[in-house]
Amino acid sequence: MPSWLQLMLDSFWRLFTAGVMFTLPLAVLSFIGGLVLAFVVALVRLYGPKPFKGIADFYVWVIRGTPLLVQLFVIFYGLPSAGITLDAFPAALIGFILNVGAYSSEIIRGAIVSVPKVQWEAAYSIGMSSPQAMRRVILPQSVFVSLPPLANSFISLIKDTSLAAVITVPEMFLAAQRIVSVTYEPLILYIEAAFIYLMFCTVLSKLQTRLEIYFRRYE
């Protein structure tokens, strides 16, 4: 067996385990937390009082206008200067949640705005209040619009978790770097890590397609 193939076989389980134990949980938890934050921010920007709307606008502006890598560095390496010290995984989780929340809020806000105003009027005409109209009429229709871009954001987040390696989260890319530091075979190890990322994203892409087909039945 070629030495490069033996190396890939020997390292595969270690990389895959790091992906399952850290990469996927970090992505899933960040996405769930980011969606909750995004929904709140989207509603505040659309219907909130002016002061709160200003705060939400500022948050989205800052997060969208600065690199994710810089945000992670500020949280993990910068906050200790202010007396706030976080472990690597919570720091990465906070950074990704804030990032996902800002970008996803734009998707959700756009999806809500895309629902025709006549839908609001129809809901009011049958006696619904604004919260009822939002919950029963507007949000279900917004799902169809927001699902594809949100699913794409989640797939991108899987790849973005590799940035957590720079703040010492032991996810898959850091695992590959550690093996490289011992074997001195960066090309083989990084290609293998890329292949595992590709596996994860391919599975998620298939699930995205199934979800879109499922929800399309209710259009």
N, C-alpha and C positions, 0 to 999 in steps of 0.2 A: 504494500500500500504506500502511495506517495506520502512524504512527510507532511505536506501541506494539508492533505485530506485527513490524515491522522490528527493533526492539530485542530482542524475544524470539528472533527467528531469529539475530541476530548473537551473542547471548550463549549460545544453547543449547549449542553445541559446547563452549564453555569450561566451562560448568557440568557438562555430561555427562562431559567428560574428567576434571575434578576428582573427580567421583563414582567413575569407573572407576579412576583412579590412586590415590586416597586413601581415599574413603569405603568402598568395597567391600573393599579389602585390609585396612583397619583393622578392619572388622567381622568379616571371615573369620578373620584371625589372632587377634583377641581372643576369638572364640567357640571356636576350636580350643584355644587356651591355657586359656581359662576352663573348658572341658569336662574337660580333663586335671586341672586343679586341683580342679574340683568332684567328680570321681570319687574322688580321693584323700581329700578332705575328708569326703565322704559315708561312705567306708569307715572312716575314723578315728573319726568320730562314732558309727558303729554298732558297730564291733568293736575299736577301738583301745584302748591303755592309758589309764587315767584322766588322767594328765598331758597326753598328746597330745590326748585328747578335749576337755579344758578349753581348750587352745590353739585347737583348731578351732572350738569353740563361741564363744569370744571373737572370733575373726576374723569369723565369720558375723554375730555380734551387732553388731559395729562397722560392717561394710560395709552391712548391711541397715538400720541405724539412722541412717546419715548420707547426705546427698545426693551423688549422683555428681559433680555440679559441684564441690562442696567437696573431694571426694577428688582430682579432677584439679588443683585449685588447690594442695592440699597437696603433691602430687607434683611439680608443675612449678614453682610459685612458692615453696613452703615448704621443700623439701629443700635448695635451695642455701644456706639459712641454716645447715644442718648439714654443709655441705661436699660435698653430693651434687648435681651439676648434670646434668640430662638434656636432650637435644634434645626438641623438641615431640612428634614422632611416637612415639619410645620411651616418653615420659612418658604419652602418651595410651594407648598399648598396654598398659602396666602397669596403669594405672587401670581400663581396661575389663576386662582379664583378672581383676583382683581382684574387680571388681563382678560379672562373669558367674559367676566361680567360687563366690561366696557364694550367689547366688540359685539357680544350677543345682544346687548341692550339695543344696539342699532338695528339688528335683524328683527328683534321682537317689535320694536317701535315701528319699523317700516311695515311689518306684517299687519299690525293693528290699523295703521293709517290706510293700508291698501283696501280694507273692507269698506265697501260703499256706504255713504251716509244714509242711504235709504234703509239699510239694515237696522240702524239705530232707530230711525223713524218707525219702522215696522214693529220693532220691539216695544217702543213707547206706546204705539197705537193699541196694543193688546194689554196695556197696563203694567208693563215691566218697569222697574226702577233702573237707574243707570248701572248699579252693581249687578243686577240680574241680567240686564242686557249684555253687559260685558262678559259675564260668566256663561250664559246660555247661548248667546248668538255670536258675539264678536270673537271671543277667544277660540271657539271650535273652528271657525273659518280661518283664523290666523294660523292655526296649526298647519294647514295645507300649504300656506305660503312660506312659513318659517322652517319647516322640517328639512328640506334639502340643504339650505345654507347652514343650519345648525348642525346637521350631521357631518357636513364637510368640515365645520369648525372642530368637531370632536376628533375627526380623523387627523386633522392638522395638529391637534393638541397631543395626540399620541407621539408624533414626531418631535414636537416642541419640548416634550419632557426630557429629551436628551440634554437640554440646557441645564437641567438640575444637576448634572455631573459637576458643573463648575462650582457648586456650593456643597459638594461632597455627598449628595444623595446617592446611595449605592444602587442606582438603577442600571439599566442594561448597558448604556454607553460607557459609564464609569467602570463597569465590570470588564468591558472590552479593553478599556485603557489600562486597567491593572494587569490583564493578561499580556497585553502588548509590552508592558514594562519589564516583563519577565522573559517573554519569548522573542522579542524584537522582530515580530512579524506583523507590522501594522496593516499591510495591504490585505492579508488573509483575514485577520480578525475584524477589521472594519467592514469588509465586504460581508462577512458572516453576520455582523450586527445589523447591517443594512438589510440583509435578507430576512432576518427575524422581524424587523420593523415592517418590511413589506408583507410578511405573512399576517401580522396583526391588522394592518390597514386593509388588506384584501378581504379578510373575514368581515371587518366592519363595513366595507363597501357593499358586500353582499347583503348584510343585514339592513343597510340603508335602503337598498333597492327593494327588499321585501317590505320594509316599513312603508315606503312610498306607495307600493302596490296596495298594501292593506288599507291605508288611509284614503287612497284614491277611490275606493269603493263607496265612500260616503260623500263624495263630492256631488 
